[in-house]
């Protein structure tokens, strides 16, 4: 905890006077957020009236699970500062494990999220965003594709571009996760806190062309509002790469591949691992218009 606060203090000292909303990143803040790769929420929101369709298959499930999880999201920019989103978690048996191909498929969860970008008028030079979300499981999916919990999440996040280092943003944020148990069975992972928890995250993002290098350090605790007294410390360096068109067969949309290493220390001891995930963003209104106007055969 002390190390995170020291890092936050150094970040504040390094931050010089600058308009936090001047730079427009090549990869949006929402697109950088890939669970398991870069978990932090940054202040940026979707442009007004934009509707984005996101497909996020977990290809690591081919070797680690019997089912391929594929969340599908819609993100809509209500205004230039306010966005809402919905995500549907889907799954199906991929046939490379104990279950035959598509012998079981369905939905495992739904989530609804909103985020508002305050900007830097409250704290000059620091872009501020706030958000909240509700996540809940549906049906009775296989235990390995759900945590079986209802989540009420909220967060506030601060980001600042470094004047002397173009493309680099430092950030920090506070988050809260209030959970409720359900009757749906679930598998637990190492150092998973299945209790009300609060978190502090400090990190940086370095945009360098098609590559976005990320670093997150986090402290999560159940001591404030939970029923246990557990802490988890984490470090996650990673990279999100916007794939060139030649690697996506010149298909439409923005294809992002993320790779990260995580090291955690919690109530179950040390845990480390490597994660790789793909995220595909489509301009839903343009895609829908192209489908609707396609001539019938």
Secondary structure, 3 states (H helix, E strand, C coil): CHHHHHHHHHHHHHCCCCCCCCCCCCCCHHHHCECCCECCCCCCCCCCCCEEEEEEECCCHHHHCCEEEEEEEEEEECCCCEEEEEEEEEEEECCCCCCCCCCCEEEEEEEEEEEEEEECCCCCCCEEEEEEEEEEECCCCCHHHCCCEEEEEEEEEEEEECCCCCCEEEEEEEEEEEEEECCCCCCCCCCCCCCCEEEEEEEEEEEECCEEEEEEEEEEECCCCCCCCCEEEEEEEEEEEECCHHHCCCCCCEEEEEEEEEEEEECCEEEEEEEEEEEEEEEHHHHHHHHHCCCCC
